[in-house]
Amino acid sequence: MFVSGKAATGLVVSSAAVFVALGAATADAAADLYGSLAISFGSRDAVVGSGNNYPSHAKSDQRAMLECGAPDCRVIVRFSNGCGSVAVRDGHYTWAWGNSRVEAEQGALGQLGPDPSPVAVALGSAAPSRATIVTTECTANAH
């Protein structure tokens, strides 16, 4: 196959433009996304605010604090390209982050330890209190 010099130049320029366009799209898709969770213990139940899919932790912190809305709010979890989760049992709150929703939730629940055994309850212990997830937030590019 014979290609003239002008056609070859056009082919190279066209190919380069395609590669540049694809490279830019890949770079945009791979941009880091940040998230934060803030909590306030000022009321009877804790209040949690979140901010995620921001270009920096400063911006996600700001949004989480705004959503939390109380004067005593503080950022408790920061995550990038992943998830943050808050769990509670009997008024005790824990939090964690992970690459996925499952990792973040398992981390937060794991800090509370196993749920009470039904056998212990049958033997006269207090009613079992199960740990629950209060919230889990993930960036759009979490696994």
N, C-alpha and C positions, 0 to 999 in steps of 0.2 A: 504494500500500500504506500502510495506517495502522497505526502502532505506538503503543500507549498509553504514557504517561509512565513507569509502573512497569516495563513490558516493556523500554522503551528503557534505563532505568537498569540493569536486570538484564543486558541485552545488553552495555552498556558495561563493567560490573563484570566480567562473565564474560570479555569480550575482554581486559580489562586483566590478569586473572589468567592467561590463556593466554600473553600476551606476557611477563609477568614470569616465568612458569615456563620458557618457551622461552629467554628471555634468560639465566636462571640456568644452564640446561643448556649453552648456548653458551659462557658464561663459564667454566664448569667444564671443558668440552672444550678450551678454548683456553688453559688454564693452562700456564705454562712448566714444562718438565721438565728436570732437570739430570743430567749424567753426568760421570764422571771415570775416568781410567785411571792407575794407579800402577805403578811398576816397581822392581824390585830387581836389581842386577847382582852380588849377593854370591855366587851359586852359579855352577856351570859354565854353565848356561843362565839367561837372565833369567827372572824370575818376574813376571807381570803380574796385577794385581788390578783389578777394575772395580766400579763402583757407578753405576747409572743409574735413571732414573725417580724422582728425588728432588725435593723442593720447593726445594732450595737446593744451591749448590755445596759448602757446608760439610758437608751430609749426604752428598752423593755422594763427596766427598773421604774422609770418615771410612770409608765402606763400602769404597772402593777400597783404602785403606791396610790395613783389616782383612783383606780378601781376599788382598792381596799377602803379608802375614804376616811379612815379614822386617824386622829393625831398620833396614836402610838403604833401605827403600821411600821413594819420593818421587812425588808427583803430577806427571805429565808432560803430560796432556791434560785439558782441561775443555771440555765442550760443553753446549749447551742446545738443545733441540728439534732434535737432529741426532745425529751419530755421531762416534766417535773410533776411530782405528785405529793399530796398531803393526805395522811391517814390519821384516824383518831380511835381511841378506845378509852372510855371512862374519863373523858376530859384531857387525856394525854395525847398531844399531837406530835407526829413525826413527819419527816419529809425526806425526799430523795430525788435524784435525777437519774436518767438512763438514756440509752440510745433509742429505746422504744417505750411505748405505753406500758407494756408488760414489765420491762426492767424497772421502770420508775415506780410502778405500783408495788411490785414485789419488794423493792428496796424500802419503801415507806412502811409497808405492812410488816416486813421482817424486823424492823427496829422495835416494833411493839411486842415481839415474841409471839409464840403460838397462842391461839384462842384457848380459854379455859376448857378443861375436860368435862364433858357431861357427867362422867363418873364422880368427879369431885363435887359437882353440884348435887348429885343424888345422895352424897354422904353428908350433906348439911352445909356445904359451902354456899356463898351468895349466888344469885342467878348469873349465868354466864353472860358476859358482855363480849360481843364479837367486834373485832377491829373492822372498821369500814374506811373506804376511800372518800375523802371530802371532795377532792377535785384532782383531776389530772389534765394538764395542758401540754400540747405538743406543737412544735414548729411544723410547718408544712412539709419540710424535707426529712422528718424523723423516719427512722426505719420501721 
